[in-house]
Amino acid sequence: MECFHTRFSAWTPFSNKSLNRQLFQERVALISHWFDLWTSKQRQEFLFTIFLRCTKSQLRFVEDWFSERTQVAKVDFSTVLPRFISLYIFSFLNPKDLCASAQVSWPWKFLTEQDCLWMPKCIRFGWFLPYTPTDNEYGAWKHHYIACVSSLDWLIPREATAIYGTLNEPKTEDEELQERQREKCLRKIIWEKIALRKKELFKVRPPWVSGTCCSRLLKSKCQPRLSQALRDRVGLHEALEKQLVLASLEALPKRSNVSGSHSYPLLLKKTWHGVHKNDNSSSYASQPHFLLISSRIPACEMVVDSIKAGIISVVYEHSSLTLESLLYLIEKALDGQKVQSMGIFSDGDSREINLLQGYKIGIKNLLKPEVRDFWEKLGGYVASEEEGGHVDLFVPLGASEAGMEVLSQLSQLTGTFFTAPTGIATGSYQHIFSDWLGRPWERAPCSIYFSESKLQMWSSFTDILEDTLKSVRKQLSPLFKELQKNISARIIGQLTFDNMSMANILNNQEIAQALADGLMELTKDNSERNVLEDNPRDTKSSLSKNDPNLEMLVKLERKLQMDSAEKRSRVVGELLESERKYVQMLEIVRDVYVTPLKAALSSNRAILSAANIHIIFSDILQILSLNRQFLDNLRDRLREWGPAHCVGEVFLKFGSRLNTYTNFFNNYPVVLRTMEKCREMIPAFRAFLKRHDKTIVTKMLSLPELLLYPSRRFEEYVNLLYALRLHTPAEHADRGDVTTAIDQLKKYKSYIDRMKQNISMKDQLSEIQRIVWGCPTLSEENRYLIRVQDVAQLHCCDEAVSFSLRLYEHTRDLSLFLFNDALLVSSRGTSHTPFERTSKSTYQFIASVALHRLLVEDIPDSKYIKNAFILHGPKREWICATEVEDDKFLWLSVLQSAIKSSMEK
């Protein structure tokens, strides 16, 4: 038996080479197998350990192995040489070659767009950046060079000859020589002055500031022409200052000339005559339909998505427009053409139209000059009543006497037929599908403007869609801020509609509706057949006995009485049904929230303390008890309902116990604060709300949303009572009680509206104060936000020249927050958050100016500036410019109205 020598172990052969080789290969295979199973980090650690154990000769072997297999024939010098050497090489290229080099590769593009290459080329021609680039911004000087070159004014010889002319008389040699010498001397003097001027500028400020004599880093020497100079010189008192402010408002350009020297026509004569040159019926048939939609409508994006193709639509902001600016938007959309019909889809009730913030169109203010002028001009864009034109108001004005009076006066003012729905659907917008007042045309207004299936879906899920779209708007609105309002709203609405898979729901609804319509027709046929079979002789005898004309009058009177009694019964039925649903919503609060919390408290596993439960739920439980009694009284009254029965006294009894609601509304802010504090500090309550909020049992609503139902209910009470009084004859015993109940509930509703408005204003002011850094306290009584306008702040380079030749530089971006009594000026920046697609705007407080001390001056459009105006404060002035012409007009219109309103107080 052969004896084996071993080394370092009893199983490694030393002298037997074949066994040693075999064993080495097995171990290499084992290590390779392990290496394949390791992660990248483990492999790197293994290689690092191996290379540390290698000798220099072994490392050289590895280097030679790599050099043989990865031979380098050509190398990009920008990736090998230090960056400053590469930049020095590129500095010898002219701008055209630099732009060509930027197209070679990404490293070359990065190097050739560095500011150190382009800044000397710009400074050489006196082109300076109007702002300081940020640390992470590159390519600013290159873009500035290209912009300056593309905006140069140059003329070919033929154009120069046409503008300046030529010298036709030939000159002698001596005259030409003298002229050349004179030009040479002048050129030398100009060069010397330019060089001296540049040296002075470079001594004063850094080279990235504008090359003109004015700089945004230096204090402005241009004093306001209307504000500070006159105030300091004359020592104006308040009366004279008020006259000065009013004079500045009167000097502003009107709608026909808002852009200064050039105006944008609102009604193009060419287009107008082209549309209305023929008076035949075919021209009327070709007239389009127009729809105006308010942003105050809940889930208005879904309404916009429901609009049919071919309908001209405008979505307007409810809180940041005036009647004049709204009329401008309408006229611009129509572009001089008349429409067959115009629909106005806005918020409102059975008595008035909530068209804009501060403009509730009703009987009291309809004849005011500005309101009357608005409706008269609006009616001029609709075809006359003889031509089939009409204005459709999607507000239930036909459900009350005051609303019908509004429609009548509007028709008299404009000469156009106005119509509105007659039904009332509490808690929803289903009234737009009811009968319309005096509708002489074939199709209902909803089918004229909308796809009825989508609109029906919107009206059924309004509250849920509005809650959903709040988060959708927050995510998508920054992406669509450059688009028009109606386009972005249509995109958001279509996106929401598609993601909610409503197509299948609509198909099922159409099938169910078809079956319901068929059953209703069968029921009507059977009832009519039974009536004819029961009284065939009586009908014939009554028709034969009396005069036909008298019989028709009697039938018509009976029909009107029956219709009035039937409609009155429907209103009372709607009142009972809506009250039943309202009590059910209050019972959800009791059953889902209060009962489990009290049960946990009694079982020594309390989620909330007894004091917190009492603070949050005691008032809502008292309201539930009150409305259950009210519901029982209504049920008792309607069990044997007839035309002579009354419900007004039930409302009067209910109105005498409204102190319960007063306590609830007074304590509502305390309830919200207590609930939010418990949510943050008590994990068990936070988990409890997470389990119960927005479930099927709670109708997909949260606890704060359920607590808002009492504030909405009084609006429904008033609308239903108005509809009840409309269908109650003057001699009826219930009319007086209903009128008294309306007055009583209207007063209480106005109190609720004021309180809700104050809470909303405070929240809005708190949010603005939070986002504007350094902002002073904004909370003041009766202060509210009107409009926010983004503008660019400009600086005039030389005020000695005329307006048409003045040059301006863009210094920074501003955001103007217009309140009803003050103007807040803040600078606007942009912040980017990692891993987020949209950027956020940041605001820095600059100044606040009272509106009664603010002067506004227009800057005419010129070759060098567009859409600009000046705001003069007591101590400072701002030259501002909007991005588009429409923003300037809308801003000046709203600002002018706000200043006049503040001075009238």
GUMINU-161501 format. One line per 4 residues: for each residue x, y, z of C-alpha. Coordinates in steps of 0.5 Angstrom, whole numbers, plus 500, padded with zeros to 3 digits. Example, Ala and Ser with C-alpha at 12.3 -4.5 7.8 and 13.67 -1.06 7.14 Angstrom:
2
525:491:516 | 527:498:514
END
This chain:
905
500:500:500 | 503:507:498 | 504:512:503 | 502:519:502
505:525:504 | 500:530:507 | 501:538:508 | 497:542:514
492:536:514 | 491:529:514 | 487:529:508 | 491:533:503
496:529:499 | 502:533:498 | 507:528:493 | 501:525:489
500:530:484 | 494:527:480 | 490:527:487 | 492:534:489
490:536:482 | 484:533:482 | 482:535:489 | 484:543:487
479:542:481 | 474:540:486 | 475:546:491 | 475:551:485
468:548:483 | 466:548:490 | 468:556:491 | 465:557:484
458:554:486 | 458:558:492 | 460:565:488 | 454:564:483
450:564:489 | 452:570:493 | 450:577:492 | 453:582:488
456:585:495 | 458:579:497 | 462:578:491 | 465:584:492
467:583:499 | 470:576:497 | 474:579:491 | 477:585:496
479:579:500 | 483:576:495 | 486:582:492 | 489:584:499
492:577:499 | 495:577:492 | 502:579:491 | 505:585:486
506:580:481 | 499:577:481 | 496:584:481 | 500:585:475
498:579:472 | 491:581:473 | 492:588:470 | 495:585:464
489:580:463 | 484:586:463 | 489:590:458 | 489:584:453
482:584:453 | 479:591:453 | 484:595:449 | 483:602:448
484:605:441 | 480:612:442 | 478:616:448 | 473:622:449
478:627:452 | 472:630:456 | 472:623:460 | 479:623:461
482:630:462 | 480:634:468 | 474:638:467 | 477:645:467
482:643:461 | 476:640:457 | 472:647:459 | 479:651:457
479:647:450 | 471:648:449 | 472:656:450 | 476:657:443
470:655:440 | 465:660:437 | 457:660:439 | 455:656:433
461:651:434 | 459:650:441 | 451:649:439 | 454:643:434
458:640:440 | 453:640:444 | 449:635:440 | 455:630:440
454:626:447 | 451:628:453 | 458:629:457 | 459:634:451
452:637:452 | 454:638:459 | 460:642:458 | 458:646:453
452:649:456 | 456:651:462 | 455:658:464 | 463:660:464
463:659:457 | 457:663:455 | 457:669:460 | 464:672:457
460:672:450 | 454:675:453 | 458:680:457 | 462:682:450
455:685:447 | 453:688:454 | 447:682:455 | 446:681:462
442:676:465 | 436:679:469 | 436:674:475 | 441:670:479
442:663:477 | 441:658:482 | 446:653:484 | 443:647:481
442:651:474 | 446:651:468 | 445:653:461 | 442:660:463
447:664:460 | 446:660:453 | 439:661:453 | 440:668:454
445:669:449 | 440:665:444 | 434:669:446 | 438:676:445
440:674:438 | 433:671:436 | 430:678:438 | 435:683:435
433:688:430 | 436:687:423 | 435:690:416 | 437:687:409
440:693:405 | 433:693:401 | 429:694:407 | 434:699:410
433:703:404 | 425:703:404 | 425:705:411 | 431:710:411
431:712:404 | 438:713:400 | 442:719:398 | 441:720:390
445:726:389 | 453:724:388 | 458:727:392 | 465:729:391
471:725:393 | 473:731:398 | 466:730:401 | 466:723:402
473:723:405 | 470:728:410 | 464:724:412 | 469:718:413
473:722:417 | 467:724:421 | 464:717:422 | 471:715:424
471:720:430 | 464:719:432 | 465:711:432 | 471:712:436
468:717:441 | 462:712:442 | 467:706:443 | 471:710:448
464:712:452 | 462:705:452 | 468:702:455 | 468:707:460
461:706:462 | 462:698:462 | 468:700:467 | 464:704:471
458:698:471 | 463:693:473 | 466:697:479 | 459:698:482
456:691:481 | 457:684:479 | 457:682:472 | 450:678:473
446:684:474 | 443:687:468 | 447:692:464 | 443:698:464
443:703:469 | 438:701:474 | 439:694:478 | 434:690:482
440:690:487 | 440:697:487 | 435:702:490 | 430:704:485
431:712:483 | 424:712:479 | 419:715:484 | 411:714:483
408:719:479 | 402:719:482 | 403:716:489 | 409:718:493
411:724:490 | 404:728:490 | 403:726:497 | 410:728:500
409:735:496 | 402:737:497 | 401:733:504 | 395:730:502
389:729:507 | 384:723:506 | 379:727:502 | 384:729:497
387:722:497 | 380:719:496 | 379:723:490 | 386:721:487
385:714:488 | 378:715:484 | 381:719:479 | 386:713:478
381:708:477 | 377:712:472 | 384:713:468 | 384:705:467
382:703:460 | 375:700:459 | 374:693:457 | 374:696:450
381:698:451 | 384:694:456 | 391:693:453 | 393:700:452
394:703:445 | 391:697:442 | 384:694:444 | 382:687:443
375:687:440 | 369:683:443 | 365:683:438 | 368:682:431
364:686:426 | 366:681:420 | 364:675:424 | 358:678:427
355:680:420 | 357:673:417 | 353:669:422 | 347:674:422
347:676:414 | 341:672:413 | 334:672:417 | 331:665:414
330:659:419 | 336:656:416 | 341:661:420 | 337:660:426
338:652:426 | 345:653:425 | 346:657:431 | 350:654:437
348:653:444 | 352:656:450 | 353:653:457 | 356:657:463
358:653:469 | 360:656:476 | 366:653:479 | 361:653:486
357:647:483 | 360:641:487 | 364:636:483 | 363:641:477
368:637:473 | 363:631:472 | 358:636:470 | 363:639:464
365:632:462 | 357:631:461 | 357:636:456 | 355:634:449
360:635:443 | 359:642:439 | 356:646:446 | 360:652:447
362:652:454 | 365:656:459 | 367:654:467 | 368:661:471
371:662:478 | 365:664:483 | 369:668:488 | 374:672:483
370:675:478 | 365:681:477 | 359:681:473 | 364:685:467
369:680:467 | 364:675:467 | 361:678:461 | 368:679:458
369:671:458 | 362:670:455 | 363:675:449 | 370:672:448
367:665:448 | 362:667:443 | 366:671:438 | 361:675:436
356:670:434 | 349:669:437 | 346:663:440 | 340:659:440
340:658:447 | 344:659:453 | 344:655:459 | 347:658:466
349:652:471 | 350:656:478 | 348:655:485 | 342:658:488
335:656:491 | 328:657:489 | 328:665:490 | 335:667:487
341:666:483 | 348:665:487 | 351:667:480 | 358:670:483
361:672:490 | 357:678:492 | 352:677:487 | 346:674:489
341:675:483 | 334:676:486 | 328:681:487 | 332:686:491
338:687:486 | 335:685:480 | 334:693:478 | 341:695:480
345:699:474 | 350:694:474 | 346:688:474 | 341:690:469
346:692:464 | 349:685:465 | 343:681:464 | 341:686:458
348:685:454 | 347:677:456 | 340:677:453 | 343:681:446
347:674:445 | 341:670:445 | 336:669:439 | 329:673:440
323:669:443 | 320:669:436 | 326:666:433 | 326:660:438
331:663:443 | 331:662:450 | 335:662:457 | 335:656:461
337:657:469 | 339:651:472 | 336:653:479 | 329:652:481
326:659:481 | 320:656:478 | 318:653:485 | 317:659:488
313:666:487 | 319:670:488 | 323:666:483 | 317:666:478
318:674:479 | 325:674:478 | 324:670:471 | 318:675:469
323:681:470 | 329:678:466 | 324:676:461 | 322:683:460
329:686:461 | 332:682:456 | 326:681:451 | 328:673:451
325:668:454 | 327:665:461 | 326:658:464 | 327:654:470
325:648:473 | 319:647:477 | 321:642:482 | 325:641:488
329:635:490 | 332:636:497 | 339:634:498 | 341:634:491
340:637:484 | 335:632:481 | 330:638:480 | 334:639:474
330:633:471 | 323:636:473 | 318:640:469 | 321:646:466
317:653:467 | 313:654:460 | 317:650:456 | 315:651:449
321:647:445 | 321:640:444 | 327:637:448 | 328:638:455
334:643:457 | 338:637:460 | 338:633:453 | 340:640:449
346:641:453 | 348:634:457 | 349:627:456 | 343:625:461
346:619:463 | 352:622:465 | 348:628:468 | 344:623:472
350:619:475 | 353:626:477 | 346:628:481 | 346:621:484
353:621:487 | 354:629:488 | 357:629:495 | 361:622:494
364:625:487 | 366:632:491 | 369:628:496 | 373:624:491
375:630:487 | 378:634:492 | 384:629:492 | 384:629:485
384:636:484 | 390:637:489 | 394:632:485 | 392:634:478
391:641:478 | 398:643:478 | 399:639:472 | 394:643:468
395:650:471 | 397:652:464 | 390:650:461 | 384:653:460
379:652:466 | 374:648:462 | 379:644:458 | 382:642:465
376:640:468 | 373:636:462 | 380:632:463 | 379:631:471
372:629:470 | 373:624:464 | 379:621:468 | 374:620:474
369:618:470 | 373:612:467 | 376:610:474 | 370:609:477
367:604:472 | 361:608:471 | 359:605:464 | 357:599:467
352:602:472 | 349:607:467 | 348:601:462 | 344:597:468
340:604:470 | 338:605:463 | 335:597:463 | 332:599:469
329:605:467 | 326:602:461 | 323:597:465 | 320:602:470
317:606:464 | 314:600:461 | 310:598:467 | 308:606:468
305:606:461 | 301:599:463 | 299:602:469 | 296:608:466
293:604:460 | 289:600:465 | 287:606:470 | 284:610:464
280:604:461 | 277:602:468 | 275:610:469 | 272:609:462
268:603:464 | 265:605:470 | 262:612:468 | 261:611:460
254:614:461 | 255:620:466 | 260:623:461 | 256:623:455
250:626:459 | 254:631:462 | 257:633:455 | 250:633:452
247:637:457 | 251:644:457 | 254:648:452 | 261:646:450
265:652:451 | 262:653:458 | 264:646:459 | 271:647:457
272:653:462 | 269:648:467 | 274:643:466 | 280:647:465
278:650:472 | 277:644:475 | 284:641:472 | 288:647:475
285:646:482 | 286:639:481 | 293:640:479 | 295:645:485
292:640:490 | 296:635:487 | 302:639:487 | 301:641:494
300:634:496 | 307:632:492 | 311:638:496 | 308:635:503
310:628:501 | 317:631:499 | 317:634:506 | 315:628:509
320:624:505 | 326:628:506 | 325:629:514 | 325:622:514
332:621:511 | 334:627:515 | 332:623:521 | 336:617:519
342:620:518 | 342:623:525 | 340:616:527 | 347:613:524
351:618:529 | 347:615:535 | 347:608:533 | 354:607:529
358:612:534 | 355:614:540 | 352:607:542 | 359:603:542
362:609:545 | 358:609:551 | 358:601:551 | 365:601:552
365:606:557 | 360:602:561 | 364:596:560 | 371:599:563
374:599:557 | 373:606:555 | 375:609:548 | 373:616:550
371:619:557 | 364:621:559 | 366:628:558 | 368:628:551
362:624:549 | 358:629:552 | 362:635:549 | 362:631:542
355:628:541 | 350:631:547 | 347:637:542 | 346:632:536
342:628:540 | 338:633:542 | 337:635:535 | 335:628:534
330:628:539 | 327:634:537 | 326:632:529 | 323:625:531
318:629:534 | 317:634:528 | 317:627:524 | 312:624:528
307:630:528 | 308:631:520 | 306:623:520 | 300:624:524
298:630:520 | 299:626:513 | 295:620:515 | 289:623:513
291:628:508 | 287:632:504 | 287:639:500 | 284:643:506
289:640:511 | 294:645:514 | 302:643:516 | 304:651:517
302:650:525 | 307:644:525 | 313:648:523 | 311:654:527
311:649:533 | 318:647:531 | 320:654:530 | 319:655:537
324:650:539 | 330:652:535 | 334:654:541 | 337:646:540
340:648:534 | 343:655:536 | 347:651:542 | 349:646:537
352:651:532 | 355:655:537 | 359:649:540 | 360:646:533
368:649:533 | 369:646:540 | 366:640:538 | 371:639:532
377:641:536 | 375:636:541 | 374:631:536 | 381:633:533
385:633:539 | 382:626:541 | 384:623:535 | 391:625:536
392:623:543 | 388:617:543 | 390:611:539 | 383:607:541
379:613:538 | 383:614:532 | 382:606:530 | 375:607:532
374:612:527 | 378:609:522 | 373:602:523 | 367:606:522
368:612:518 | 366:612:510 | 363:605:511 | 356:603:507
353:604:514 | 355:611:514 | 353:612:507 | 361:613:505
361:619:510 | 365:621:516 | 363:623:523 | 365:631:521
361:630:515 | 355:627:518 | 355:633:523 | 354:638:518
347:635:516 | 344:640:521 | 347:646:517 | 344:644:510
337:642:513 | 334:649:514 | 336:651:506 | 331:645:504
326:647:509 | 325:654:506 | 325:652:499 | 320:647:501
316:652:504 | 316:656:498 | 314:651:494 | 308:649:498
306:657:499 | 306:657:491 | 301:652:490 | 297:654:496
291:658:494 | 291:665:497 | 284:664:501 | 287:657:504
287:657:512 | 294:654:511 | 297:660:507 | 298:665:513
302:660:517 | 306:658:512 | 308:665:510 | 310:666:518
314:659:518 | 318:662:512 | 320:668:515 | 322:665:522
326:660:518 | 329:665:513 | 332:669:519 | 335:663:522
338:661:516 | 341:667:515 | 344:667:522 | 347:660:520
349:662:513 | 353:668:517 | 356:663:522 | 358:658:516
361:664:512 | 365:667:518 | 368:660:519 | 370:659:512
373:666:512 | 377:664:518 | 380:658:515 | 381:661:509
385:667:512 | 389:662:517 | 391:658:510 | 394:664:507
397:666:513 | 401:659:514 | 403:659:507 | 406:666:506
412:666:510 | 413:672:515 | 406:674:513 | 402:678:519
396:677:522 | 390:677:517 | 384:675:522 | 380:681:522
372:681:522 | 369:681:515 | 375:680:511 | 375:675:506
379:673:500 | 377:675:493 | 382:673:488 | 390:671:487
394:673:481 | 401:671:479 | 405:676:476 | 412:678:474
415:684:477 | 418:689:472 | 423:694:473 | 424:700:468
431:701:465 | 430:709:464 | 424:713:465 | 426:719:461
424:716:455 | 417:715:452 | 412:709:454 | 413:706:447
421:706:448 | 422:704:455 | 425:697:457 | 424:693:463
427:687:466 | 424:682:470 | 426:682:477 | 422:676:480
415:673:481 | 410:676:485 | 403:673:488 | 398:678:489
393:676:494 | 387:681:494 | 382:681:500 | 376:686:500
380:691:504 | 387:690:503 | 392:688:498 | 398:683:500
404:683:496 | 408:677:496 | 414:674:492 | 413:667:489
418:661:489 | 418:654:487 | 420:648:491 | 422:641:489
420:635:493 | 424:629:492 | 420:623:489 | 414:628:487
412:630:480 | 409:636:481 | 413:642:485 | 410:647:490
410:654:490 | 413:658:496 | 411:665:498 | 415:671:502
411:677:505 | 413:683:502 | 408:689:503 | 400:690:505
397:696:502 | 390:698:504 | 385:698:498 | 383:706:499
390:708:499 | 392:704:493 | 393:707:486 | 393:703:479
396:706:473 | 396:702:466 | 402:701:462 | 400:701:454
402:695:450 | 409:697:446 | 414:693:443 | 418:691:449
412:690:454 | 405:687:454 | 400:686:459 | 403:691:464
400:696:470 | 403:699:476 | 401:699:483 | 402:705:487
402:704:495 | 404:710:500 | 411:708:500 | 412:703:494
410:701:487 | 410:695:483 | 411:694:476 | 407:688:474
405:684:468 | 401:678:467 | 402:672:462 | 396:673:458
392:679:456 | 385:676:459 | 389:675:466 | 390:683:466
383:685:464 | 380:680:469 | 385:682:475 | 384:690:473
376:689:473 | 376:685:480 | 381:690:483 | 377:696:481
371:693:484 | 374:692:490 | 377:699:491 | 370:702:490
367:697:495 | 372:699:500 | 371:706:499 | 364:706:500
364:703:506
END
